[in-house]
Amino acid sequence: MDPKLRRLDTDMQFKDFFNPYKYYRFARIRIKRHNLMRRLKSVGDNFLFDVESYILTPEHIEIGNNVFLGEFAHISADLKIGNNVMFGPRPIIIGGNHYFGVKGRSNFTLRPQGRENTELITIEDDTWFGAGVVILKGVTAGIGTIVGAGSVVTKSLPPFCVSVGNPCKPVKRVFDDTTLYDHLVELGYPEEFARKTVQRRNVELEEWGRENLSVIDQTGTYWETKDRA
């Protein structure tokens, strides 16, 4: 969220209620936030977002716990977001396509019937998207996915991989298989889930033809964990 907007929302002082500009901004932010939150299909705890974002389909959006949506987001999609997910500024999430190429009809006049050309977008737990990422219909971003700034995601991404580009594709694995298993268990996931996630990553990377990617593991350099690496 824009820091200025957050300050106005959380640090409104008594004297500010007598400042028409500050009071208007404060009231507008609170009203827009309240209206969006009550329209979401479901929402967990600690959802942080910029009220200047364009979220056009809140009735079709499910949001988990600890989700941060960067400023000036644009979302028009059937969307399911897991827990502990971060988006940088200006993400664009589009869950459908415009019709085109219909004989005798201008593209401007073409409209879908209901949500016939919308496909669910799924963002799993512990994912992180850099600034300006575009996510298109029908994709799943696997648990632990890291997506580089400016990427265009047109195809589902394997879990615990760094993926970048247009079109976005995996370029590194996060942890080797043994470390990934241990990591998930330490986070509290069941052992069976950890085993299946490791297996799933290997299968999906093979489908991408990128099963021999190098590994990134920053445990030994991060200040809170480097002493036990």
N, C-alpha and C positions, 0 to 999 in steps of 0.2 A: 504494500500500500504506500501511496505517496506519504512521506513523513509529515508533510504539512497537514494533510487530511487527518492522519492519525492523531496529531497533536490537538487539532481542533475538536476531535471526537472525545479524547480521553483527558485532556488537560484544560477544559473549559473552566475559567475562573468566574467567580461570582460577578466581578466587575464587567466581564465580557458580555453578560446578559443585557447590559445597558449600551453596548456598542451594536448598532443595528446591523452592520456588515458582518461582524463576527457571529452574532446570534443567528443571522440568516444562514450563513455557511454551516454553522453547527446543526441547526434544525434540518437543513436540507440533507446533510450527510446522514444524520440519524434516521430520517424518514426513508431515504433511498435504501439504506442498509436493512432496515426493518422490513420493508416491502419485498426486497429480494429474498431475505432469509425465510420468510413465511411462504414464499412461492416455490422454493426448492422441493424436489421430490423427497429428499432426505438430506440431512446435514449433521455431521458430528461436532465434536468440540474443537474450539480453537481454529476456526476458519477465518483467515485474514485475507481481505481483498480490497481493491480500490473501487470505490463506488462510482468512479468515472468510467469503469469498464462497461462494455456492452455485452450483457448476458441475456440473449434473446429467447432462450428456451428453458427457463429455470424449472418448469414442471417436468422436464425430462432429464434432470441432472441429479445424480446422487454423489454426495461428498462425504468422505470419511473424516477421521480425526487428524488434527495438525496439518492442515493444508494451507499453503501460502500461494496466492495467485497474484503475480506481479501486476504493476499498474498498467492501465489501458489495455486490458485483455478484451478479446472479441471471441464470444462463444455462441455458436448456433449449431447444436448437436444433441443427439441422445448420448449422454456422457456419464460414465461411472468412474469416480476417482477414489482410490484407496486411502490408506493412512500414511502420514509422514511424507507428503508430496510437496515439491517446490517448483514453481514456475518463475522464471525471470520476467522482466518487463515485456509488454506487448506480445504475449502469446496469441496465436490465432488457432481456434479449434473449430473446424467445419465438418459437419456430419453428413452432408448431402451434396448433390450436384445440380446445376441448372440443366434443363433440357436444351438441346440445340439440334439443328439439322432436320427440322420438320418441314416438309414441302408445303409451301403456301402460307407458312406462318413465320412472322418475325420472332426472333429469339426473345425479344422483350416481352412478348405476350404469352410465352409458355409458362405454365404453372404445374407443379405436381399435384396429385390428388392426396390430400392428407400428408402423411409422412412416408409415402411409398418409396422414395429414393434415399431415405435416411438409414444409415447403418451405425450400430452402437460403437462408440469409441470407449475403450477400457484402459484406464491408467492404473496400474497396480501399485502396491505399497513401495515406499522408499525410492521413488523415482525423482529425478531432478532434470528440469528442462531449462536450458540457457535462454538468453534474451532473443526475442523475435522468432521463436520456433513456430512452425506451421504444422498442424496435425490434421490429417484428412480422414475421411470416413472409413469405418470398418476396421481400424487398426487397434492392436493391443500392444501397449508398452509394458513389457514384462517387469516383474519385481526387480528393483535395484537398477533399472535402466538409467543411464546418464546420456542426455542428448545435448550436443553442442549447439551454441548460439547460431541462429540463422538457418538451422536445418529444416528440411521439408520431409515430414514423415508420411510416406505413402504406403508403407508395408509394415506389418507387425514386427516388433523388435524383441530379440531374445533377452531373457533375464540376465542381470549383472554383466552388462556390456556397456562400453562407451560407444555411442553411435553418432555419426556426424554426416553432413553433406546434403546435397540435393540431386537425386533422392537420398534420404538418410540410410546409412548402412553401418553395421557394426565394424569397429576398427580395433578394439581391444577388449580383452576379458577383464572383469574386475574380480580379482582373486583366482588362484588355481582351484581345482575341484575340491581338494581336501580342505583348504582354507575357507572356501565358500560354504561348505557343509558346516564347519565349526562356527562360522560367523552367524549363520541362520539359527543354529541351536543356541548360541549365546544371546541372540535377540529374543529368544523365547518361542521360536517356531518349533513344532513337533519334528522329531527326527525323520519321520517318514516324509514330511513335507520338504525338509532340507534335502533328503536323498533324491526326491522326485524333481526338485528344482535344478539340482546339478545335472541330472539326466536330461531334463527338458532343455537346458541351455545347450548341451552338447548336440542334441538332436536338431534343434533349430539352427544352430551355427552350421551344421552339416548341410541343412537345406539351403542355407545362404551360400554354401561353398566356401566358408570362412572358418573352418574348424581349427586351424592352426594359428590363431591370433595370439599375439604376445599378451602377457599378463601385467596389469597394474595393481600394486598393493602398497598403499601409503601408510600402513600401520607403523613402519619403522621411522617415519619422518613426522607424523602428526604428534604434536607436543604432549598430548595426554597419554599416548600409547607407545611412544618410541622406546621407553625404558623397558618395556616387557616384550618387545618384538623379537 
